[in-house]
Amino acid sequence: MHAIHPKIKAGLLSLLLAFLSACTPPTPSTSEVPREGVLNQLSEWKALKSGVESALGGLFFLDEKRGWISGSQGVILHTDDGGEHWIRQNTGTQGILVSLFFVDATRGWAIGDRGLILRTTDGGQTWERQTSGVRKDLTQVIFIDATHGWISALDGLLISTSDGGAHWITEKGLPKVTLTSLFFLNATRGWVAGHGGSVFYTEDGGKRWVRQRTERDNDLHRIFFVDSRTGWVVGAGGTILHTRDGGQHWVAETSGVPVHLLGVSFTDTQNGWVVGAGGTILNTKNGGATWRQQPSGTLEFLINVAFTGPRTGWVVGRQGTLLRTRPTIS
């Protein structure tokens, strides 16, 4: 399995579908927008040309060179030179592709609205539809190997496959709450997050799900674990929750912002990034004890973030927004 495993993902729908479908998103209030001075500071984030104006939300990199981005209007972009150049792949759809995942350089899946699932076996040169068996809007896809995968969706729907997507089955035992994000460490242990502060946990591959108490009712948009005990989930109103015991206890961290937070990525237990509305990028170097804003150079809604190394990462968002940070070559 590749080094990144399921640490780089996309998800989210209630907000994300609105963003990706080119609808007008909620306008941040003055207090939600980073100060002009912050935007004008020298930024470690560089804007790259994606070549599209679609909203981008799906983001997956195998390594620092090879990655894919997905979004509205059936967009999937691929790079094999670390983002210097992007090639649009033919997906055969104009649907919204909210999330994608690759298990290696050739095999990957992309999912979206109304039960849409696409699969490639040649790195995205061609994409073919798989039958999901559902018509619900899908929110995130994750695979732990070439055969075992899960997809979250609206109304408490979670589907899984054990044969690479040839067949998808509906998981039981989850309430009808919008599920926005999921994370699996292996074939048995996983978490799924959603609206109303919902986090559920399984240790038997999804046969049984247990609700974990977050003591919050804010909608949660993205969940991320670095190991079996250490994880974060982010959401509405600047929500960042952290666990050190696999989700038995979730503790609120101070983000310092009131905006919707849509993406989270950590490279280890100490270093992480969160992105959201109003061009917000937050960084922690101490496991979330403190979060500081990083200048992004944009006020666009930022939807997802992914890191492939300690200092190399990407952010995507509305209007084809694509940002990259990497070590300066001296």
Secondary structure, DSSP 8 states (H G I E B T S, - for coil): --SSGGGS-----TTHHHHHTT-------GGGS--HHHHHS--S-EE---S--S-EEEEEESSSS-EEEEESTT-EEEESSTTSS-EE---S--S-EEEEEESSSS-EEEEEGGG-EEEESSTTSS-EEE--S--S-EEEEEESSSS-EEEEESTT-EEEESSTTSS-EE--S--SS-EEEEEESSSS-EEEEEGGGEEEEESSTTSS-EEE--S--S-EEEEEESSSS-EEEEEGGG-EEEESSTTSS-EEE--S--S-EEEEEESSSS-EEEEEGGGEEEEESSTTSS-EE---S--S-EEEEEESSSS-EEEEEGGG-EEEE-----
